[in-house]
Amino acid sequence: MPGPLAGIRVVDLTTVVLGPVATQILGDMGADVIKVEPPEGDPIRPLGPSRHPGMGAYFLNINRNKRSLVLDLKRPAAREALLKLVETADVLVHNMRLGAAERLGLDYKAVTARNPRIVYAAATGFRKDGVHRDRPSFDDVIQGESGLAALNGGGGEPRYVPMAVCDKICGYVLASAIGMALYHRERSGEGQEIHVPMLETMVAFNLVDHLWHGVLAEPDKGLGYPRMLTPHRRPFPTKDRHICILATTDAQSRHLFEAIDRPELADDERFSTLARRTDNIGALLEIVIERMRRRTTAEWRERLDAFDVPNGVVTDLEGLLADPYLCETGIFEPVDHPSEGKMLTMAIPVTFSGSPGNSFRLPPPRLGEHSAQILREVGCTEAEIAEIIAAGLAS
């Protein structure tokens, strides 16, 4: 059964992490994603363990369900081939700096001259109408400038979150925005330009929790959600391991107090409502921390489950792959790549009852693997194909 985006063609000029995450989502949902790469390939191709050059683990993990077309866009024949491809496409997406897109003649105006109905999507570091529009930017830069590194430092030295979190979040936002624009086009017949700025996207994301008094236009009274910022907010040590607990509602908190054999805390004025628990979160968590040391993690899980208090264990990376629940749900999908052999890929976590996606419809492509096939599809002659491919190999 085809996915919800079956029949949609995406011209993918993205590289590294943000863009490829977004276009893999589109490919998983059935879109024909054509990954247009420079002759040297996506810079992330060598990253991570590999069996063959240019097929590193990081690349393999975010580039399935795509076809690879190599074009040296500095050459007129290759650029014209790309524009022929654009004429057949529903979406063009890139994460190059806006000035670079303009110099290549791939800005919104130039692209819509060839295909007025196209959804033109770009993601860059900063707003397209701001003074920083062409500043270079990567995940670490945005973690710092968005406030995330400072938050993760807990009031001490700032620390990066140990993953490309801004790239991935912005990639999901980009894929979502493209889907909305396609829906708008279905109703109106009109394409449009989308721009996702990483900094503003992450500032909005981070301040969902932490704008606090700023929401009421009183930032001088304090920013930051106290429960998130207390140093006590961490997995609780038990007799043998750690456990994660979050009781938010009044009912959940009463159940937690009963589970830790402190039912009288429900009548303590400091903890009687969510607002008061938030104001006194340090005192509350000190009590919980002391109680958690009295039993093992397994004993606490059984007891907390009996009182219907949300809880979970701390799992490391290796533990994820061995987790019985995750293995049962099939989130880890063993597959065979035609050239790379046995791989483990992540299944699509979202389910659709009528139009499910496919996590390995196409394996991550070798560099330029589909160049001739795609150029034929857009009407290039065999002589033109040979010239374009030779130019790419010579670059």
N, C-alpha and C positions, 0 to 999 in steps of 0.2 A: 504494500500500500504506500503511495507516495506521501512525502511529508507536506506540511502546510505551505511551504515555499516552492514546491515542485513547479517547474515552468518559469521560474524567475532566474534570469542570468545576471551574475554579479561580476564586474570587472574589478579585480582586487589588486591595487597598487601598493598595498601595505607591507610593512616589514617589522621585524623584531617581535614585540609582544602585543601591544594594544590592538592594532589593526587585525593581525592574524587571529586573535581570540574572537573578535567580532565576526570575522568572515567565516571562521570555523563553525560558529553557532548557526549562521545562515546556511552553510553547507550541510550541517547536521539536519537541518529542517527541510532539506530537499533542493535547495538552490544549486544551480550550476555555477560554481565559483571558479573563475579563471584567474589564477595567481600569476600576475605579470611580474617577472623578475628581471633585474639587470643581468648582464652576462656573468657577473661574479656571484649572483644569487643573493637571496635574503641573507643579511649579515648573521642571522641567528643559526643558519644551517650547521655550522661546525660545533655548536655549543652542546656539551654533554657527551656521555659515552656513545660510541657509534661502532657500527660494523663496516661502514663504507664512508668515504669522505663526503661531506655535505649532507649527511643524514644523521645528525646528532639527536640525542634524546629530546632536548627541548623543542627543536624543530618538529620532530615527529609528533610531539604531544599537542601541538596547536595548529597543525596544517593538514589534517585529514579532510576528506571530502572536497578536495580541490584539484584542479588540473594546472600544470605549470607551463607557462609560455614565456620564453626568454626573448626580450626585445631590448635592444640598445636604443633608448628613446632619444638619444642625441642625434641619431641618424634619421633623415627625412622619411625613408622608406619604412622604417620601423614605427615611427610616429603615425604615419598614414595608416599602417596596418592596425595600430591601436584604435585609431578613430573609426575605422571600419568596424572593429569589434564593438566600440561604443554604440554604433548605430543599431546593433542587435541586442543591446543590453537594457536591463531595467534599472540597474544600480551601478554607479562607479564609486569606489571608496578608496581613500588614501589617508596616510598619516605623515606625509611629508610637510615641510614648512610651506606656508602659503606662497611665499615669494618663489620658492623652487617650482611649485606647480605652475605659477604664472610664467616663469622663464621657459618651461617645457611646453607652453601653450596648452596646458591642461587645467586651467582655471574654469570656474563654473560657466562663464560666458562662452568660452571656446568650446566646451563640451556640449552645452545645450544648443549651440549652433548646428551640431550634427545630430542631436537627439533631444528635442524639446521636452519629451516626457520622462527623461531620466531622473532618478533620485540620485543626487550628487552629495556624497557624504564625506566629510573630512573631520579628522581629530588631530588637534595640535595642542601645544602646551598652554596657550593663552587665547583670550577672546580675539576674534578676527578683526574687531574694530578698536582694539586697544593698542597702547604704545608698545606692548611687548609681543605683538603678533608674530614676529619672526625670530624671537629668541629661541635657541635650541633648548630642548627640555626632555628629560627622561624621568623614570619613576622616582629615583632618589631625590631629584630636585623638587618634584611635586610633593613628595612626602614631607620634605622640609618646609616648603613655602605654604603648604596648606594647613600647617599646624599639627600634622599627624606625628611627625618625629618627636616633637615636644611632648605631645600627649603620651606617646609610647614610652618616653623617658620617665614618666611618673613624677615630674618635678625635679628630677636630677638631670644628668647628662642626656640630651636628646638621643633617641635610638631609632633606627629604621625598623619597620616591621619586616621580618625575614622572608619576604616574598615580593614580587612585583605587584603589590596590591593596587596601586593607582592605575597601572596599565590594565589590570584585569577588570577592575570596577568600571573604568572608562570604556573598556571594550564591550562590556555588557550593556552599558548605557548606549553606546553607538549602535549595537545590533538592535536594541529595542527601538531606538529612534528611527532606524531604517524601516523596521516593520511597521511603525506608525505612519511613516511617509508613504509606504506602499499602500496601506489601507486608505489613506487620503486620496491617493491617485486612483484607486479603484472606484471611489465615489465621485471624484471630480474630473478625472482624466488629466490632472495636472501633476507634473513632476515638481521638484523643489530642491533647494540647497539646504543641507544640514551641516551644522558645525558643532562639534563637541570639544570644548576647551577643558583640558585636564585640570588646571588649577581651580577654576570656578566650580567644576563638577565635584572635585574633592572637598573644597571648602563647604559647599552645600551639603555634601555627604557627612562630613565631620560635625557640622554645626546642628544637625538634626538633634543630637544629644546635648550639645554644649553651648548653644546660644543663650539658654537660660534666661537671666534677667534682660538680656539683649532683645528677646522676643517682645518685651514690653517697652522697648526703647529706653531701658535703664541699665545700660551695660556697666556703669560705674558701681552698681550694687553687686556685681559679680557674674562671671561667666563660668560655665562648666557644671556638669551634672555631678553633685557630690558623691553619689553612690559609685559612679564610674571612676572617680579620682581618688577615693580613699586607698591608702596603701594596703588596707586589709582585703581589698577586692582581689582575690586570687584563689586558686584551688586550695581547699582546706586539707591540711595534713591529717591523716587518720593514723591508727596504730601501725598500718603497714604500707599505705600508699597515699593517694590524694583523691579527693572527691569534689565535684562541682555541684553547687546548689544555688538555685535562685527561686525565692518565694516572693512574688511581687504583690499579689492581691492580699486583702485583709484575710480572706479565708485561707489562702495558702500559708500566710504567716502564722495564723493560729494553729494550723496543722503542723508547721515546723516546730513551734514552741512545744506542742504536745509530743512530737517525735523525739525531741532532745530532753524531754522530762522537765521542761520549764513552762508549764501551761500558764503560770501566773504572769508571764511577760505580756500576754494579750491584754492585761488590765493595766500594764505600765504605761503611763501617759506618754513616755518617750517613743513607744512602739505601737500605739493603738491605731494609727492611720498610716497610709503610704507616705503622706507628706511629712509626718513626724518621724517615721522610720528613716526617711531620706535625710532629714536634718540631724539625726542621731546615728547615722549609719556606722560610724566607727565603734561606738559603744555596743551596738547590736552585734556586729561581726566579731568583736572580741569574745562575746559570750559564745557565739557559734563555734569559733575556732577552738575554744577551750573544751567544748563538749565533743567535738569531732575526734579529738585525740583519744577518747575513751573506748572506741570500738574500731574494728577493722572496716575497710571499705566495703567488703561484701556484707557485713552485718548492717552497716548504715544504709546501704542500698535497699536491702530487704525491708528495713524499718521505714525508711522514707517512702518507698513504694507503697507500703501499707497505709501510710497517711496521705498518699497522693501528692507528695511534694516533688516538684521537678528536680531531678538529679542525674548525674552522669559521672563516668570515670574519666581520668586523664589518659589520653592515648597518644603515643609517639608515632612517628612516621611508619616504623616497621610494624607497630601494632595495628595500624589501619589496614594493612594488607592481610593481616591474620584475623581481623575482627569477624566473628561468626555472623553477626547481623549484616554487615556490609557485603560479605561474601554471599549471603543468602539472597540479598536484593539484586545482586548482579551488577553492581556499580563498577566492578573491575572485570573488564572483558578481554580475555585472551584472544589474539588474532594472529594471522599469518600474513606478513607483508611479502609481496612477490620478490623483492630484492633484499630486504632486511631481516627476513625470517620471523621468528616468534617475537611478538610484542605484547605488551599489556596496555590497553587503552581504557579510558574512562567512558562508561556508558552515559547516554544522555539522561540527566537526572529528572528532567521535566517529561511528563507523559501526556499524550493526546489520545483520547479514545477513538477519534475518527481519522486522524492523519498523523500517525507517529513518525518521528524522525528516524534516522539510521546513522549510528555512530561510526560505521566503517563501510559505507557505500563505496567510497574510493579511498585507497590507502594514501598516506602522505606522499606527494609526488617527488620523483627525482627531478633535478634541475633541468628544465626544458623538455621534460618527458612528452608533453602533449603539443609541442610547438607546431609541428606540421599539421596535426589533426585540427587544431583550432584555426590555423590560418586558412586551411581548406574550407572550413565552415563559413568563413566570412568572405569567401570568393576570391582569395588570392590564387594566382596561377602558380603552377609548379616552378616556373622560373623565378617568380617573385618570392616564393617560399624558400627556395634554395639561396637566393641572395640575402634574405633577412636572416636566415639561420647562420649562413656563413659569416655575415657581419657580426652577429652576436658572438660566435665562437672566436672571431679574430679580435674582439674588443678587449 
